[in-house]
Amino acid sequence: MGIILASQSPRRRELLRQMGLEGFQVCPARGGEEMDLRLPPGALVEALALAKAQEVAAGAAPRDIVIGADTVVTVDGRVLGKPGDEAEAAAMLRALSGRVHQVYTGLAVLRGAEVQVGHEVTAVRFRALEEREIAAYIATGEPMDKAGAYGIQGRGALLIEGIEGDYCSVVGLPVCRLGRMLAQLGVWVL
């Protein structure tokens, strides 16, 4: 039995290592992230995480455990994924400036026919941002591969006044929930 992370995210890999999981494989899902915006955000991230895990599980051994995850940010009922360019990143950061938004991270854990899916929601409060701060942050390149155009674990932390919920979920992997899911499959992390 092996553990496979269906993600290319270096942040998710690091969180798995912090959990004490060593020797896992990384096999990113190749399918596009098709967002069905008719779904509520929790159902959306669960569907995206499950699609990634199922794609990778199709080529895995029957006893392998496959972990899929996906994250989106919501503000004013709008779902923000990864920005397509710098102008979109700036628009996202302006929308989050001085406000509270929600970060949804979906998680899917599969082993053969066993499927567990769930999500976490964390409220994040941004401080008011100046245009020059938005431009400087975008110039770092950090916002370009992250939902909502920021990374809480990097320089994006300078933009955040506080959070209510699971920090690791905002990074991209709700490790507490993942630990419980793995335990249900007989994998004890602690």
N, C-alpha and C positions, 0 to 999 in steps of 0.2 A: 504494500500500500504506500502510495506517495501522495504528497499534497502539491497541487498545481494552482498557481495564481493566474487567473485569466485576465491579466492586466499588465501593461508595460509601465505603469506608474512607479517611479522610484520611491515615492512616498509610501505607497502601499507595501512595497517590498521591505522598506525599513521598519514599518509598523509590525509586519510579521516577524521580523528578526527581534524586535523589542519584546514581542510576546514569547520569545524563546523557541520559535519554530525555525529550525535550521535545516538545510538540505531540501527545501522546497524547490520546485521547478517554476519557471516563469514561461508561460505560453500565452501571449496576448491574443485575444479574440481579433479576428480580421474583419468581421462584419462591420458595417457602418452603424453608428449610433442614431438610429431613426427614432426621433422623439415623437410620440403620439401625444400631442398637447391637449387632446380631449380628456386624457386621464388626469386625475388629481396627482399632485407632485409625488406623494408617497407611492402610489401605484405605478407611476411613471418610472421612478428609479428602481423599483423592484423588478419591473418588466425589463428594463435595460440590463440590470445585473444578471437576471436569469438568462436572458438571451446570450450574454457573453459566456456565462458558465456552461450553458447547454452546447454552444458551439465548440468549446474546448473539450467538454466531456465526451463529445461524439468520437474523438480520437484518443481518448484516455483508456487505460485499463479499467475493468469493472470495479476494482476495489479502490481506485484512486479517488481522492477527495479534490473536487474542483471548487475554487472560490472565485466568485465574480462580484464586482462592486461598481457602482456608478453614483455620481454626485451631481446635483443641480442646486442652484440658488434661486430663491423666489423673492420678489419684491412687488408689491401692488398687484398680486395675482399673475405676474409675468414670470415665466421660467427663463432663467439665464443659464446657458451652458457655457462652453468655452468660446471666447471671442474669435471671430474669423479674421480680424485684423486689428491694428492699433486704434482705429477710429471707433470700432465697436467696443474695444476694451475701455476706452475713455468714456463712452456713453454709459457703459455698465457701472464704472466707478462713480460717475456723476449721480447715477440713480441710487447708489448705495450710500453716498455721502451724507453724513449727519443723521442716519436712519438705522432702524432695526430691520433686518431681513432674516429669512430662514434658509438654512442649509439642510437639504435632504440627501442622505446617503443610503442607497439600497444595497442589500447584501443577499447573495444567493450562495448556498453551499450544497453541492451535489455529490453523491456517491451512488453510482448505479441508479436504481429507481428511487432512492431516498432523496428528497428535495426539501430544503428549508429556505424560506425567503422571508425577509423582513426589512425594516428601514428605521433610521433614527432621524429626528428633527432637532436641530440646534438653532437657537436664536443668536444672532451676531449683531452687535451694535457698532457701527462705524462712527468715527468722529467726523466733523465737517472737514472736507478736503478743499484745498486751494487748487486752482488750475495748474499751477507750477508743480505742485506735489503729484498730481495725477500724471502730468507729462514726465516727471522724473521717474516715477514708479514704472510707467510703461517702458521707458528707456532701458530699464534693467532687463527687460525680456521676461521677467517672472510671470506677468499676468497671462501670457499668451496660451498656456496649455492648462489653464485652471478654470473651473466653473466659477462664474461671477467675476472673473478677471483678477483674482487675488489668491495668494497662498498664505494662510495663517501661520504656517511653520517657517516662513521666510521673512522677507522685508515687509510683506503685507501685514505682519503683526503690528507695524507702526501705525496702521490705519484703524486698528480695532481698539475700542474702549472697553469692551467686555463681551462675554458670551454667557448663555444660559443653556447648558446641555453638555453634550459629549464633544470634548475638544478633538479627540481622535477621529470622530465622524466628520468634523469639518476638514481635517487633513485628508480624509478620503477612505477611512476604513474604521467602522465602529468595533473596536477590538473587544470591548466587554460583551457585546452581542455575539461576535464571532466566537469568542471563547465558550460561551454557552452552547452555541450551535455545534462546535466541534466536540464538546463534552457529550452531547446527545449521540454522536457517532462513535463514542468511545475513545476520543483523543483528548487526554487531559493535559492541558497546557501548564498548569501550576504543578 
